[in-house]
Structures are given as C-alpha cells and as structure tokens.
Amino acid sequence: MKEEGGIWRHELKFVCSAGQLAVIQSRICALMQRDAHAGEDGRYTIRSVYFDDAWDSCFSENEDGTDPREKFRIRIYNASADKITLELKQKMRGMTRKQSCPLTRQQCMEMLAGQGPVLNEQMPAVLKKFLLQQKTRRLLPKVIVEYDRTPWVYRLGNVRVTFDENIHSSCETDRFLEPDFSRRQIMPAGWHVLEVKYDDFLPDPIRQALQLNVLQRTSFSKYYLCRKYRL
C-alpha cells in the first residue's frame, strides 16, 4: 500500500529461542539471499536512540495497542557515526512504514541535547516534523536500543526476514555516538526476536519454511521492552 511519505508494509514479530532461529535459518538459506549490507558473518549491529514526550506517550500507546501510532529514532550501524539517520516509524492497522533522512553529527548531538537545529523550509519533511514535535511535545531521547541483526531478503513480495539477537538497552543517551557505554541485556538468555516484513503478500515457500504458526508472536516493540525495564 503506497501513500505519500513511504510504503506501508506488513510486519510480524516473534519471540524465538536460539534453537528455533537455527532451524529457521537452515530452512530459508536455500530460498533467500543475505542482505548485501551485512558483514562477512552475515550480520551487522544496529544502534538506535528513541525519543518520547514528557508524558511517555509512545511507551503508553505501545502498551495499550493504540492504533495508529508513531515514534522517532536516530539510528547508526556497527557503532559508526559515519552514517546517521533520523527515522519516523509509523504503525496503522497492522501495517508499518518508515520515513527517514540523513543527519549530520552536529544535528544529532543537538537533538540528543533536546535542542535540535533551526527549522527551515529546505529541511526534509521528516526532520521538520521532528523539530515541530520537539517544541510542542517536548520530545527527548529516552533509551538506546542495540542488537545484532542477521537479515535475509527475497525479491518476490519484497520479503525481509531478520534475526535480532543480543538485544541490549542503555539510558546513557548522551553517549549514543560513543564507541562504548554501559548497557544491559533485555531478553532472557537464549531468546531473540524474529521479524518478517513484506509488501502485499508472503510467498508460500517462505511461509512454509518459517512455519510461523508454531512461533510465539509478540506485538511489543524493542523500544517498549527496553523502556519497560528502565521505568
């Protein structure tokens, strides 16, 4: 489903054991390709800092299952500040879409400090929306979420299957761009998150290989889980 600002996609999330992920990977490796952005070991590390307002609306809306809902985050990969991206993640009627724009290091630092760059008309729409909400809702960085992702892709249906392991959180949001900081593991040992994203349909070979009906589906986001153990 296409609208101005991005493509709405299906997104399914499941809590899986390490053993279940190993079985799923053995089934899909002959059907799907590894993401071209992954490292030699087939994975990369994602680090995001999530923003919420003075009333923790994003956290409460996730807990209550509010529909529609949205949240802002800044994301980097492999602990490198060479590429910094502002993202707006939106969810509506079981579909999600993501709008994004690049940030400079200076812009990122200002936003982490609760200030943000001066608003101007030449800015990308998603950055302008963030700055307006920062002023009206008092958006502030709340938590860092970091994890290792193993991504698989399948052209038909634009399918993306990701194994997200070693999920950690940190409240040291001012150190987001630093190589290291204190963090804590969120999921119980040996448990991880499987995500399945696709456009209009999930092809039968992929559906059969994943056997989603035997997995434990979850509606909670990583942001919610990491905040839950911080509030």
Protein Blocks (a to p, Z undefined) as FASTA:
>chain_A
ZZehiacdddddddddfklmmmmmmmmmmmpccdfkbcfkopacddddddddfkommmmm
mmnopacddddddddeehiakbccddddddeehiacdddddddfklmmmmmnonopaddf
kbcfklmmmmmmmmmnopacfbdcdddddddddfehpaacdddehiacdfklmlmmpmbd
cdddfbdghiacdddddfkbccfklmmmnommlpccdfbdfklmmmmmmZZ
